[in-house]
């Protein structure tokens, strides 16, 4: 794959993030790899779409388009819309509140060029805290914000990535289909935080099964993800954890017969929390009690939420037919 065109997709829905969106566009325009196009998919607000178009025109940015999603709301329907419009050999996804490093696309393309067995590429998603006082938050729980909780220094195969920093070769969408727009069917909240949210995981599993190719984590394919203060509230953590547990129970039911270790990543993380983070936090209660209690609170809220969601799905599944999975 020589000098491939990379289509970069981001989805937006609220004018409250216009500053974040403009900063993202600035960072994409400054990429060291230039053979790119950017597709911004707006929904809900025509004014937001117009504001983004005006900013692109004002800055004179080339190869940036704004699409408007007039169909089903949500980040995954919007991403699917962009996939249909994208012209690239590689289709990359980044959140509207993320900031890719200048060589993000360059490093991504390098991975594909060096290994034809790669279907998708992800990399570090580093938290960019709204305030430095938020750094007490346990690293093992960074996934709550779609950030990377492990330190990996070498290129390695992984089960999945997050659309905060994730790309695929075009062929996977042609052979494996698009993202599922909802893992819950009808009747759930319209916000991505108010429904099961493991579409990336489900899609990556489907891609690996359907193509026999790999999803690869490369430590040089980096973005920063903004973490605002409200995301450390009990309500946000509990809701996010609940739906994560619910979604992973669903995936386990769908794919367990095909791959008995579909949740191996989660089991490893749980052991790390129980055998590493929890003892460390308990010890910190005596040395730095304020930090220790906050970390203990966060671990308790998140683990309780995940357990609640996981067992809720398994209980409810006793009374209904199995939902069709992505490759059904």
PyMOL commands that set and color helices and strands:
alter all, ss='L'
color gray80, all
select helices_A, chain A and resi 15-29+46-59+75-85+104-114+132-136+139-145+170-176+192-194+199-211+229-232+234-255+264-287+289-319
alter helices_A, ss='H'
color red, helices_A
select strands_A, chain A and resi 6-12+36-43+64-69+90-94+98-100+118-122+125-129+156-158+165-169+214-217+223-227
alter strands_A, ss='S'
color yellow, strands_A
deselect
rebuild
show_as cartoon
